[in-house]
């Protein structure tokens, strides 16, 4: 059969139309994936907020109970004084209770303030496009402190190998999401129940880059996970337990948001290891 110019033109138009449909479909998938990654980032921060809120409810609840009790006892003492019916024994008992209750109030208020300060120091609400000067060791310490609150019932030891005077300019909100997602990944996929594990974070500055090493001693990655760990929706969890976006979000944040790189040690038989390189401004490292 001889193909006419009209047939050739129609075929080209049909192919062009299909190509355009494919381009639009791929663009839609990309935007949907970015939206899901953003949801994953929000979920990671939401989990931290939820953990801190839950942890705060205990000391603040104790403060309320103690203050209510102290208020009642004080009213009773005032009434006895008014009636001139207060004995020295009752006064001494009240003062002893007052001392104990006041100590408990102070302890729980300090605990609450410490949690709030750790959360506040992370500067999570800082715009992504405006870096902040931080002491990186103290910054990581605060992030780990919040993660300990979230996973306080797990047997995990957190170790930092970071110069105490490493002062850099970073995007704190993004770094919190990266570290918390890595820790979430370890707890959800690498750690068993009622076993002791260790997470180690090591940082240094070299060639205008912040080098951050993350390691755990969990069960590690199987061959399928090694091949697909950064793929959206890939997960080793049972169906419905995980969306499979944690490491996708980490990769996106490191490479797209911070123009850095992330490399995994895929030769390990156990444990998980990631090397992250991020361009930053070094302020001081004496």
Rosetta blueprint (number, residue, H / E / L):
1 X L
2 X L
3 X L
4 X L
5 X H
6 X H
7 X H
8 X H
9 X H
10 X H
11 X H
12 X H
13 X H
14 X H
15 X H
16 X H
17 X H
18 X H
19 X H
20 X H
21 X H
22 X H
23 X H
24 X H
25 X H
26 X H
27 X H
28 X H
29 X H
30 X H
31 X H
32 X H
33 X H
34 X H
35 X H
36 X H
37 X H
38 X H
39 X H
40 X H
41 X H
42 X H
43 X H
44 X H
45 X H
46 X H
47 X H
48 X H
49 X H
50 X H
51 X H
52 X H
53 X H
54 X H
55 X H
56 X H
57 X H
58 X H
59 X H
60 X H
61 X H
62 X H
63 X H
64 X H
65 X H
66 X H
67 X H
68 X H
69 X H
70 X H
71 X H
72 X H
73 X H
74 X H
75 X H
76 X H
77 X H
78 X H
79 X H
80 X H
81 X H
82 X H
83 X L
84 X L
85 X L
86 X L
87 X L
88 X H
89 X H
90 X H
91 X H
92 X H
93 X H
94 X H
95 X H
96 X H
97 X H
98 X H
99 X H
100 X H
101 X H
102 X H
103 X H
104 X H
105 X H
106 X H
107 X H
108 X H
109 X H
110 X H
111 X H
112 X H
113 X H
114 X H
115 X H
116 X H
117 X H
118 X H
119 X H
120 X H
121 X H
122 X L
123 X L
124 X L
125 X L
126 X L
127 X L
128 X L
129 X L
130 X L
131 X L
132 X E
133 X E
134 X E
135 X E
136 X H
137 X H
138 X H
139 X H
140 X H
141 X H
142 X H
143 X H
144 X H
145 X H
146 X H
147 X H
148 X H
149 X H
150 X H
151 X L
152 X L
153 X L
154 X L
155 X L
156 X E
157 X E
158 X E
159 X E
160 X E
161 X E
162 X E
163 X L
164 X L
165 X L
166 X L
167 X E
168 X E
169 X E
170 X E
171 X L
172 X H
173 X H
174 X H
175 X H
176 X H
177 X H
178 X H
179 X H
180 X H
181 X H
182 X H
183 X H
184 X H
185 X H
186 X H
187 X H
188 X H
189 X H
190 X H
191 X L
192 X L
193 X L
194 X L
195 X L
196 X L
197 X E
198 X E
199 X E
200 X E
201 X E
202 X E
203 X E
204 X E
205 X E
206 X E
207 X L
208 X L
209 X E
210 X E
211 X E
212 X E
213 X E
214 X E
215 X E
216 X E
217 X L
218 X L
219 X L
220 X L
221 X L
222 X L
223 X H
224 X H
225 X H
226 X H
227 X H
228 X H
229 X L
230 X L
231 X L
232 X L
233 X L
234 X L
235 X L
236 X L
237 X L
238 X L
239 X L
240 X L
241 X L
242 X L
243 X L
244 X L
245 X L
246 X H
247 X H
248 X H
249 X H
250 X H
251 X H
252 X H
253 X H
254 X H
255 X H
256 X H
257 X H
258 X L
259 X L
260 X L
261 X E
262 X E
263 X E
264 X E
265 X L
266 X L
267 X L
268 X L
269 X L
270 X L
271 X L
272 X E
273 X E
274 X E
275 X E
276 X E
277 X E
278 X E
279 X E
280 X L
281 X E
282 X E
283 X E
284 X E
285 X L
286 X L
